[in-house]
Amino acid sequence: MIMSEIFIFDVDDVIVDSSERLKKASTLSQIFKKPLEAFLYTPELLSLDRPRALGVRLFKERARRGHVVVVSGRPQRLYNFTLKEIKEFTGVEPFKILLRSRNTRSPHYKVKLEHVRRLISSGYEVMEFHDNDMRAINAVKEAFPWIRTYHHIGTDEYYLIV
């Protein structure tokens, strides 16, 4: 039995323009010879995030049609920050926010695929998957070919992947 229609959105570079954060984190990574992830999710750099108008518009539109769910490779420790950021940027509270658990070492696209799989096995009808990473899109498309997948590029483009 199908419980509800779900529209899935990634956060970074879909709802949020994180280009400045990525640029600063890359610079710090090179300067201090540490992995990018050591800087990418720090409070100082997260404050550089800005709403991505296209993603915000689509998120709001889909929220009027069903439940919007955030599926992201962000670490679980950022749950409260992510919820606050999404509500501030979109004015919509997501139905669920599914992030990377502390113990997960899998690549983000596999984490996202597993979240989609769990939603479907729980009886939700996933209608769309919005992401900026083709590895995640291809993984979802291959496992669930009926889901409409959208590739977000730059600040104002997105494409249906068939």
Rosetta blueprint (number, residue, H / E / L):
1 M L
2 I L
3 M L
4 S L
5 E E
6 I E
7 F E
8 I E
9 F E
10 D L
11 V L
12 D E
13 D L
14 V L
15 I L
16 V E
17 D E
18 S L
19 S H
20 E H
21 R H
22 L H
23 K H
24 K H
25 A H
26 S H
27 T H
28 L H
29 S H
30 Q H
31 I H
32 F H
33 K L
34 K L
35 P L
36 L L
37 E H
38 A H
39 F H
40 L H
41 Y L
42 T L
43 P H
44 E H
45 L H
46 L H
47 S L
48 L L
49 D L
50 R E
51 P E
52 R L
53 A H
54 L H
55 G H
56 V H
57 R H
58 L H
59 F H
60 K H
61 E H
62 R H
63 A H
64 R H
65 R H
66 G L
67 H E
68 V E
69 V E
70 V E
71 V E
72 S E
73 G E
74 R E
75 P E
76 Q H
77 R H
78 L H
79 Y H
80 N H
81 F H
82 T H
83 L H
84 K H
85 E H
86 I H
87 K H
88 E H
89 F H
90 T H
91 G L
92 V L
93 E L
94 P L
95 F L
96 K E
97 I E
98 L E
99 L E
100 R E
101 S L
102 R L
103 N L
104 T L
105 R L
106 S L
107 P L
108 H H
109 Y H
110 K H
111 V H
112 K H
113 L H
114 E H
115 H H
116 V H
117 R H
118 R H
119 L H
120 I H
121 S H
122 S L
123 G L
124 Y L
125 E E
126 V E
127 M E
128 E E
129 F E
130 H E
131 D E
132 N L
133 D L
134 M H
135 R H
136 A H
137 I H
138 N H
139 A H
140 V H
141 K H
142 E H
143 A H
144 F L
145 P L
146 W L
147 I L
148 R E
149 T E
150 Y E
151 H E
152 H E
153 I E
154 G L
155 T L
156 D L
157 E E
158 Y E
159 Y E
160 L E
161 I E
162 V L
